[in-house]
Amino acid sequence: WCRSDCRRGCAVWVRCVSAVVAKVGVLRAVKDSVFYLGIGFLFTHELDAMPNHEWRVLPLLRALEDSVGEPVFVVAHVPLFAIVIALVASLNAKRRTVSRIIVSAFLVVHVLLHWLFSGDPHYDFNSLLSSVLIFGAGICGAAYLLLEWRAGDTVDS
């Protein structure tokens, strides 16, 4: 519809579309940064879980002796992390988006799980570092979910 007599209208339309595209690009960059920061907090929390003996409070592992529970806890994270990374970095946009939403929701739920387990006598996550890692992941997860909801998109490209 852009004829010679409406070039000015087309120029305005192009500037408007460019501004929207730029805004969407910034929002996507912020969402990605918040998501990856949350994953960074979670993965670093799992490093912090070793000296804090997290396997001692997990329902499936608490009955095991440390000599068994610790290596099971460590080895279980190899496929778990591989699967999470593959899903959140999938080339399939829908799978990637849904996976990031699920992981972000888990980051929030993870904070609640730590709160529930904090009364366990074997719970050792009492340091400032542990709290920053746990709550940092939860805050990033909540922020990502809010940004995803505010963006109104269900699939990013």
N, C-alpha and C positions, 0 to 999 in steps of 0.2 A: 504493500500500500504506500510505499515511500516514493512518490512521484516527485518530479522537479519542483512542483508548487508546494510541496510540504516538507522540504528538506529541514527546515527549522524544527518542525515537529519530530522528525526522525532523530535529529541531533539531541534533542531533549530526552527522547525515549532511550537512546543509546547511553547517555550519561546516567539516567535513572537506573537502567539495568546494570550498568557497570558498578554503581554504588551498592546495589543490592548484592551483586556477586562478591564485591570486596567485603561487605559485612558478613556474608555467609562464610567466606574464607577465613575471616578473623574468628568467628564463632567456632568453626571447626578446629582451628588451631588451638583455641583456648580449651575446648572440650578434650582434644587429644592430649594436651599438656596436663590437664587435671587428671585424666584417666591414667596416663603413664606415671605420673607422680604417685597416685594411689597404689598402682601396682608396685612401684619402687618401695613405698612404705611397707606393703604386705610382704614382699620378698625379703626385705631387710628385717622385718619382724620375725620371719622364719629363721633367720640367722640368730636373732636374739632369743628365739625359742630354745635353742640348744643349751645355753648355760642356765636357762630358766626351767629346763626339764618339762617342756609342754606335754610330752607323751604321758606324763604322770597324771594329768587331769583329763585327758581325752578318754571318753567312755570305752572305745575299742582297745585302747592300749594300756590303760591304767592297771590292769591285772597282770601285765607282763613285768618281769624283772627288768631292771635298767639295761642289763647286758643284752636283752632281746628288744625291749621297747625302743631304745634309742636308735639302733640301726634300722628297725622297721619304720620308724618315724622319718628318718633321713631318706631311705630308699623310696618310700611311698611318695615323696615330693618330686622325684625325678619324672615319672610319667605324669603326675598331676600338673607340674609346671609346664611340661612339654605340651600337654593338651590345652591348657589355658592359653599359652602363648600362640599356639597354632590357631585357635579359635578367634582370639581377639585381633590377630593380624591376618585373618583370612582374606583372600582375594575376592570372596563372595561378600558383597556389601551387606546383604541382609543378615548373613551368618555373623559377620563381624559386628554389626550393630547390636544384634540380639545378645551376642556373647558379652559385649562390653556392658550392656545393661545388666545382665545377670551377674557378672563379676562385680560391678559397682554396687549392686544390691547386696551381694555377699560381703563387701567391705563394710557396709553399714551393719548388717546382721552380725558380723564378726565382732564388732564392738560390744554388742549385746551379749554374745556368747562369753566374751571375757568378763563382762560384768557378772553374768550368772555363775561362772566358774571361780570368781574371785573369793568366794567363801570357802572353797576347797582347801584343806590343810596343805596340799601339795602345790598350790598356786604360788608361783614365785615372781610374777611380773609386777614387781612393786617399785621399780626404778623409774625415774623421770624419762629415761631413754625408752623403756618399754611402753610407757604411756604415750609418748610422742609418736612412736611408730604405730601403735594400735589406733589411737584416736586420729592421727594424721591420715591413715588409710580410710577410716570411716568418714572423715570430713570430705576427703577427695571423692569418695564414692557418692556421698549425698550431693556434692556439688555437681558431679557429672550427671547424675540423674536429674537434677534440677535444670541443668543446661540442656540436656536432651529433651526434657519436657517443654522447656521454653522455646526451643528451636522448632518444635512441632513436627520434626521429621522423624520418620521411622526407619529410613534407610539412608545412610550417607554414601557418597561415592568416592 
